[in-house]
Amino acid sequence: MKNKNPKDDSFPSSESPNIKDSIQNSVISHYVEQTHSLSTFYMIAAISQIVLGLTIVTVSVLGLIQPQWLATVLIMIASVTTMIGLYLLYITAAKRNNHNSLLRNAMQRIMQHKN
């Protein structure tokens, strides 16, 4: 039986940098490590989509966009974008607050594998 030498390449030395040490510690990477899910990013995307859509509608209604046809087109696009953002926010919040979904999915997997 071959004894392992502590200086062998298969064992990382204590002087070698750790994987976590190589990641730059920025605010975004710290936030990503703490969330551990995409639902938070979906919520942020939905909220920003709603805010930007309502901002474009407000600017167009106030008459700050001069050609009337361009303002009308922007209002239509921004309205649809705002509705999609509201729907995404609703779907994400409904999935996040549904505590029984994990249990329900586990029971469905058990029943499928049982048959």
Secondary structure, DSSP 8 states (H G I E B T S, - for coil): -----TTSTTS--TTS--HHHHS---HHHHHHHHH-SSHHHHHHHHHHHHHHHHHHHHHHHTT-S-SHHHHHHHHHHHHHHHHHHHHHHHHHHHHHT-THHHHHHHHHHHHHHH-
